Amino acid sequence: MTGTQRTGVVVTDIARADAATIDALGVHGVATVHEAMGRIGLVGADIRPIQDGSRIAGSAVTVLSWPGDNLMIHVAIEQCQPGDILVVSTTSPSVDGAFGELFATALAQRGVRGLVTTTGVRDVVDLREMGFPVWSSAINAQGTVKATAGSVNVPVVVGGVVVRAGDVVIADDDGVMCVPRADAESVLAASDSRVEKEAADRAAYQGGELSLDRKGLRDVFRDLGGRYVTESEFEAEHGGR
C-alpha cells in the first residue's frame, strides 16, 4: 500500500492512455520500451509468465487485496474495459492461488488482455488452453477466502514499481513493465527511435561490421586498461598453460 491509501475503496472513473499508443508500445515489447524509458519501470524477475509467446499491453486496473483473499478481484471485474490488464497486489506477501480459470473467463468476456499478479495462480492448464495470458509470482493450488475488503484502482506496488490505475502495462516473455500514463506518448516516441537505431545496427552487423567498432567500444576497452596480446605473450606473462 502506498502513502496513506486506505482499503475499502473502488475508484470507478480512471483515465486511460490513447488506445493506439498502448498498442504500439505493446508491439515494441518490454525490452525495447524499458531501454527507451531509461531502464526503469521493470517490475523485476520474480513476476514470470505461465505461458510462452504472449506479448500484451493495456491499461492497468489495479487491485489491492489482503493476503489469502481474492474478494477484490471479484469486485474489480466490474471496473474492467476492453484493452485493460488486471494488476493484483496484496498488502503483505502472499503466493496463494488467488486467480484461476473462472476469473479468466469473466475477464476475457470483458475484453481484458491479461493478468499481472504478485500472488499465485492456479488452473494453469486451463489458462494456457484458453489463451488468457498471465504473469505471476507463483503457481499454487492453495485457495483463498473472500473475507476482507481491499481496494480497486488505487496505487499498488509490484516488485518495487508503483503501478497506478490507467498506467500502461506491457508484458511478454522478457517480463513486465509499467509506463506512467502521462508519459506514454513520449515513451512511444523514444521507443520508435530506438527501433530505428537498432534496425540500422542490425543491417550493419549483417554486413559484417563489428559492434565493437560501430559503438566505439574498442577505445572504451583500451581506456579501461584492456589490451590485446598474442598467445605466446600471454603464456610468457602468466608462466605458460
Secondary structure, DSSP 4 states (H G I P E B T S, - for coil): --TTPPSS-B--------HHHHHHHHHH-HHHHHHHTTS--B--TTSEESSSS--EEEEEEEEEE-TTB-HHHHHHHTT--TTEEEEEEESS---SEEE-HHHHHHHHHTT--EEEESSEE--HHHHHHHT--EEESEE-----B--S--EESS-EEETTEEE-TT-EEEEETTEEEEE-GGGHHHHHHHHHHHHHHHHHHHHHHHTT--HHHHTTHHHHHHHTT-----HHHHHHHHT--
